[in-house]
Amino acid sequence: MEPGRRRRWPVVVLAVLLVLALALAGYLWTTTRAYQERAAGIEEQAREIGTQLTTTRAELAGATAELEAVRSQLDTAQARITALADEKAQVGDDREAQRQLVDYQQRVSEAAGVVASALTRCVEGQDQLIAYLGNAAAYDPAELARFGTQVESLCRSATEANQSLQEELSR
């Protein structure tokens, strides 16, 4: 074998190794960029979920405060109903007063029951939404948004039921 041929063989091997090393470096660089982009997207999604969680917690705190206010109003209303019943019983016909009192108490009790039930569903829905948002990555964002809308509807119904109760109490 000629001396020139022996020297070419290591050069060819080194050249092939250099090409392979460059190809590997290119692949690693491309993979790193893809992971960086994916991480940035996940971080942005986490921030959005955090913002939603904060908003939902604030709404829950508001709904809880409203529920306590309604419970207080219910206690006040029941005390007022009792006082009105006493006043009505002292005036006029006892039977008519009792019939009217029972009717009034039934309407108010039904309205109060509707309010309490609606507020309980609202609070339970918000609790469940917070639980879902705590592990939001496990759920479809569209489903979370749809559930949030349902909870908002429940809370709106509770507010409307409370308004009806207040109207009944003001009669």
LUMMARNU-796463 format. One record per atom (N, C-alpha, C): residue in three letters; x, y, z negated. Coordinates in pm, whole numbers, padded with zeros to 5 digits, always signed. Example, Ala and Ser with C-alpha at 12.3 -4.5 7.8 and 13.67 -1.06 7.14 Angstrom:
BEGIN
ala+01319-00569-00780 ala+01230-00450-00780 ala+01320-00330-00780 ser+01285-00225-00708 ser+01367-00106-00714 ser+01290+00003-00787 
This chain:
BEGIN
met+00083-00116+00000 met+00000+00000+00000 met+00088+00123+00000 glu+00046+00225+00064 glu+00126+00347+00076 glu+00113+00430-00050 pro+00222+00509-00082 pro+00217+00589-00203 pro+00109+00697-00195 gly+00075+00750-00080 gly-00027+00856-00068 gly-00167+00803-00100 arg-00191+00674-00070 arg-00322+00615-00096 arg-00343+00592-00245 arg-00240+00561-00319 arg-00253+00540-00461 arg-00292+00668-00532 arg-00242+00777-00487 arg-00271+00904-00552 arg-00412+00954-00521 arg-00467+00915-00413 arg-00603+00960-00378 arg-00710+00895-00467 trp-00687+00777-00502 trp-00785+00703-00581 trp-00818+00773-00713 pro-00720+00817-00793 pro-00755+00889-00916 pro-00825+01022-00887 val-00789+01088-00779 val-00852+01216-00745 val-01000+01193-00710 val-01029+01087-00637 val-01166+01055-00600 val-01247+01022-00726 val-01189+00942-00816 val-01258+00906-00939 val-01286+01031-01022 leu-01186+01119-01034 leu-01204+01243-01109 leu-01310+01332-01044 ala-01311+01336-00913 ala-01411+01417-00842 ala-01551+01362-00867 val-01567+01230-00862 val-01698+01167-00887 val-01741+01193-01031 leu-01647+01180-01125 leu-01678+01208-01265 leu-01718+01354-01286 leu-01650+01446-01216 leu-01684+01588-01226 leu-01825+01613-01173 val-01861+01552-01062 val-01995+01569-01005 val-02099+01512-01102 leu-02072+01395-01159 leu-02165+01336-01255 leu-02180+01424-01379 ala-02068+01480-01427 ala-02072+01568-01544 ala-02153+01693-01513 leu-02137+01749-01395 leu-02213+01868-01356 leu-02363+01835-01344 ala-02394+01720-01289 ala-02534+01679-01276 ala-02596+01660-01415 leu-02523+01596-01506 leu-02572+01578-01641 leu-02592+01712-01712 ala-02497+01804-01694 ala-02510+01936-01755 ala-02632+02010-01700 gly-02656+02000-01571 gly-02774+02063-01510 gly-02904+02004-01565 tyr-02907+01871-01578 tyr-03025+01806-01633 tyr-03048+01850-01777 leu-02945+01851-01858 leu-02956+01893-01997 leu-03000+02038-02008 trp-02948+02125-01922 trp-02987+02265-01924 trp-03135+02280-01889 thr-03180+02207-01786 thr-03320+02213-01744 thr-03412+02162-01856 thr-03373+02052-01918 thr-03452+01995-02027 thr-03459+02091-02145 thr-03348+02153-02179 thr-03345+02250-02289 thr-03437+02367-02261 arg-03436+02419-02141 arg-03524+02531-02105 arg-03671+02489-02117 ala-03703+02369-02073 ala-03843+02322-02082 ala-03886+02312-02228 tyr-03800+02258-02313 tyr-03834+02249-02455 tyr-03847+02386-02519 gln-03763+02480-02479 gln-03773+02616-02534 gln-03907+02680-02494 glu-03947+02661-02370 glu-04074+02718-02325 glu-04191+02654-02398 arg-04184+02522-02415 arg-04291+02451-02485 arg-04298+02496-02631 ala-04183+02511-02695 ala-04179+02556-02835 ala-04238+02697-02848 ala-04207+02784-02752 ala-04262+02919-02756 ala-04415+02915-02743 gly-04465+02829-02656 gly-04611+02816-02641 gly-04677+02763-02767 ile-04615+02665-02829 ile-04670+02608-02952 ile-04667+02712-03063 glu-04561+02789-03070 glu-04551+02894-03172 glu-04661+02998-03153 glu-04688+03037-03032 glu-04794+03134-03003 glu-04930+03077-03043 gln-04951+02949-03011 gln-05077+02885-03048 gln-05091+02880-03200 ala-04983+02851-03269 ala-04986+02847-03416 ala-05020+02984-03473 arg-04967+03089-03413 arg-05000+03224-03460 arg-05148+03254-03440 glu-05202+03214-03325 glu-05345+03238-03298 glu-05431+03162-03400 ile-05394+03038-03427 ile-05470+02959-03523 ile-05459+03021-03661 gly-05341+03071-03696 gly-05323+03138-03824 gly-05412+03261-03835 thr-05421+03335-03728 thr-05507+03454-03726 thr-05653+03413-03743 gln-05694+03308-03672 gln-05831+03259-03685 gln-05859+03211-03827 leu-05761+03142-03886 leu-05778+03093-04022 leu-05795+03209-04120 thr-05714+03312-04104 thr-05724+03429-04191 thr-05862+03494-04177 thr-05908+03509-04055 thr-06039+03568-04030 thr-06149+03482-04092 thr-06140+03352-04072 thr-06242+03262-04126 thr-06243+03264-04278 arg-06124+03271-04338 arg-06119+03278-04484 arg-06182+03407-04534 ala-06157+03516-04464 ala-06217+03644-04503 ala-06370+03635-04490 glu-06417+03573-04381 glu-06561+03557-04363 glu-06620+03467-04472 leu-06546+03362-04508 leu-06593+03273-04613 leu-06602+03349-04745 ala-06501+03430-04775 ala-06504+03509-04899 ala-06626+03601-04898 gly-06653+03663-04785 gly-06770+03750-04774 gly-06899+03672-04791 ala-06906+03554-04728 ala-07028+03474-04741 ala-07046+03424-04883 thr-06936+03389-04948 thr-06944+03344-05087 thr-06992+03457-05177 ala-06938+03576-05155 ala-06982+03692-05233 ala-07129+03720-05206 glu-07170+03708-05081 glu-07311+03731-05047 glu-07400+03625-05112 leu-07351+03500-05113 leu-07427+03394-05178 leu-07445+03423-05326 glu-07340+03467-05392 glu-07350+03502-05534 glu-07447+03618-05554 ala-07442+03717-05464 ala-07533+03830-05475 ala-07678+03783-05457 val-07700+03692-05362 val-07835+03642-05338 val-07882+03560-05459 arg-07792+03483-05516 arg-07830+03406-05636 arg-07868+03501-05749 ser-07792+03607-05764 ser-07825+03707-05866 ser-07960+03771-05835 gln-07981+03804-05707 gln-08109+03862-05667 gln-08223+03763-05692 leu-08194+03636-05668 leu-08296+03533-05692 leu-08332+03528-05840 asp-08230+03533-05926 asp-08258+03534-06070 asp-08339+03657-06107 thr-08300+03772-06051 thr-08373+03896-06077 thr-08517+03885-06025 ala-08529+03827-05906 ala-08662+03813-05847 ala-08749+03720-05930 gln-08689+03611-05978 gln-08768+03521-06061 gln-08810+03588-06191 ala-08720+03667-06248 ala-08756+03743-06368 ala-08867+03841-06337 arg-08855+03907-06221 arg-08958+04004-06180 arg-09091+03933-06154 ile-09085+03816-06093 ile-09207+03739-06068 ile-09276+03705-06199 thr-09196+03663-06295 thr-09253+03631-06426 thr-09316+03755-06490 ala-09245+03867-06480 ala-09298+03992-06537 ala-09427+04032-06466 leu-09429+04021-06333 leu-09550+04054-06258 leu-09664+03959-06295 ala-09629+03835-06314 ala-09731+03738-06352 ala-09792+03775-06487 asp-09707+03816-06579 asp-09757+03857-06711 asp-09848+03979-06698 glu-09806+04076-06617 glu-09887+04197-06599 glu-10022+04162-06536 lys-10017+04078-06433 lys-10142+04043-06364 lys-10234+03961-06454 ala-10176+03877-06538 ala-10258+03794-06626 ala-10332+03878-06729 gln-10272+03989-06766 gln-10335+04077-06865 gln-10446+04161-06804 val-10444+04179-06676 val-10542+04263-06609 val-10641+04172-06535 gly-10768+04195-06563 gly-10872+04130-06485 gly-10890+03982-06516 asp-10936+03915-06415 asp-10976+03775-06427 asp-10853+03685-06435 asp-10846+03606-06541 asp-10731+03517-06562 asp-10718+03414-06451 arg-10826+03357-06406 arg-10819+03255-06301 arg-10769+03312-06170 glu-10824+03428-06132 glu-10782+03490-06007 glu-10635+03531-06015 ala-10598+03583-06130 ala-10458+03623-06148 ala-10365+03502-06140 gln-10408+03392-06199 gln-10325+03272-06196 gln-10316+03216-06055 arg-10426+03217-05983 arg-10425+03168-05845 arg-10332+03253-05759 gln-10344+03385-05776 gln-10258+03475-05700 gln-10111+03457-05739 leu-10087+03437-05866 leu-09950+03417-05914 leu-09890+03290-05856 val-09969+03184-05858 val-09921+03057-05803 val-09891+03072-05655 asp-09981+03137-05584 asp-09960+03159-05441 asp-09832+03241-05417 tyr-09821+03349-05493 tyr-09702+03436-05479 tyr-09574+03360-05515 gln-09580+03284-05623 gln-09461+03209-05664 gln-09426+03102-05561 gln-09525+03042-05501 gln-09497+02943-05398 gln-09427+03008-05279 arg-09480+03121-05235 arg-09418+03189-05120 arg-09275+03230-05152 val-09258+03290-05270 val-09124+03334-05308 val-09031+03216-05330 ser-09083+03111-05394 ser-09000+02993-05417 ser-08959+02928-05286 glu-09053+02920-05193 glu-09019+02864-05062 glu-08915+02951-04992 ala-08936+03082-04996 ala-08840+03173-04934 ala-08704+03164-05003 ala-08705+03155-05135 ala-08579+03142-05210 ala-08511+03010-05177 gly-08590+02904-05164 gly-08534+02775-05126 gly-08472+02779-04988 val-08540+02845-04895 val-08485+02860-04759 val-08355+02938-04763 val-08351+03046-04842 val-08229+03127-04853 val-08115+03045-04912 ala-08144+02978-05023 ala-08039+02898-05088 ala-07989+02788-04996 ser-08081+02721-04928 ser-08042+02614-04836 ser-07960+02669-04720 ala-08005+02779-04662 ala-07932+02838-04549 ala-07794+02885-04592 leu-07785+02947-04707 leu-07653+02993-04755 leu-07562+02875-04786 thr-07618+02769-04840 thr-07537+02650-04867 thr-07484+02592-04737 arg-07569+02582-04634 arg-07523+02531-04504 arg-07416+02623-04445 cys-07433+02753-04463 cys-07334+02850-04413 cys-07200+02827-04481 val-07202+02818-04613 val-07076+02800-04688 val-07014+02665-04655 glu-07095+02560-04648 glu-07042+02428-04614 glu-06981+02428-04474 gly-07049+02494-04380 gly-06996+02504-04244 gly-06863+02578-04241 gln-06854+02686-04318 gln-06729+02762-04321 gln-06618+02681-04389 asp-06654+02606-04494 asp-06555+02519-04558 asp-06503+02416-04457 gln-06594+02356-04381 gln-06553+02256-04282 gln-06468+02320-04173 leu-06505+02440-04130 leu-06427+02510-04027 leu-06286+02538-04078 ile-06275+02579-04203 ile-06141+02604-04260 ile-06061+02474-04263 ala-06127+02364-04299 ala-06058+02235-04300 ala-06009+02200-04160 tyr-06093+02221-04060 tyr-06052+02193-03922 tyr-05936+02282-03881 leu-05944+02409-03917 leu-05838+02502-03879 leu-05707+02470-03951 gly-05716+02407-04067 gly-05595+02367-04138 gly-05517+02262-04060 asn-05583+02188-03974 asn-05518+02088-03890 asn-05563+02110-03747 ala-05556+02233-03702 ala-05611+02272-03571 ala-05546+02199-03456 ala-05424+02157-03470 ala-05355+02088-03361 ala-05424+01956-03327 ala-05497+01899-03422 ala-05564+01772-03400 ala-05697+01788-03327 tyr-05741+01912-03304 tyr-05872+01935-03244 tyr-05859+02017-03117 asp-05956+02000-03032 asp-05963+02078-02909 asp-06001+02222-02943 pro-05923+02323-02897 pro-05953+02462-02929 pro-06094+02503-02886 ala-06142+02450-02776 ala-06278+02484-02731 ala-06382+02430-02829 glu-06359+02309-02881 glu-06450+02252-02979 glu-06447+02333-03108 leu-06326+02378-03149 leu-06315+02462-03268 leu-06393+02593-03249 ala-06379+02652-03133 ala-06450+02777-03105 ala-06601+02754-03107 arg-06645+02642-03047 arg-06788+02609-03044 arg-06840+02587-03186 phe-06765+02516-03268 phe-06806+02494-03406 phe-06810+02625-03481 gly-06711+02714-03457 gly-06712+02846-03522 gly-06837+02924-03487 thr-06881+02915-03362 thr-07004+02982-03318 thr-07125+02923-03390 gln-07127+02791-03408 gln-07237+02728-03478 gln-07242+02774-03624 val-07126+02783-03686 val-07120+02828-03826 val-07168+02972-03835 glu-07127+03054-03739 glu-07171+03193-03738 glu-07323+03200-03726 ser-07381+03114-03645 ser-07527+03109-03629 ser-07594+03068-03760 leu-07536+02970-03829 leu-07591+02929-03959 leu-07591+03046-04057 cys-07481+03119-04060 cys-07470+03231-04154 cys-07567+03344-04115 arg-07587+03365-03987 arg-07683+03466-03942 arg-07824+03425-03986 ser-07856+03296-03975 ser-07987+03247-04020 ser-08004+03269-04169 ala-07897+03249-04244 ala-07903+03270-04389 ala-07931+03417-04420 thr-07867+03506-04348 thr-07889+03649-04369 thr-08034+03686-04336 glu-08088+03630-04228 glu-08226+03659-04190 glu-08324+03603-04295 ala-08294+03485-04347 ala-08380+03427-04452 ala-08376+03514-04577 asn-08260+03567-04609 asn-08247+03655-04725 asn-08328+03783-04703 gln-08325+03837-04584 gln-08403+03957-04554 gln-08553+03930-04570 ser-08596+03813-04525 ser-08737+03776-04541 ser-08774+03766-04688 leu-08684+03708-04767 leu-08709+03698-04911 leu-08719+03837-04973 gln-08630+03925-04935 gln-08633+04061-04990 gln-08764+04132-04953 glu-08811+04110-04831 glu-08939+04170-04790 glu-09054+04114-04874 glu-09050+03983-04898 glu-09154+03920-04978 glu-09151+03974-05121 leu-09033+03995-05174 leu-09021+04046-05311 leu-09065+04191-05323 ser-09053+04267-05217 ser-09088+04409-05224 ser-09239+04433-05208 arg-09316+04331-05182 arg-09463+04346-05167 arg-09529+04368-05299 
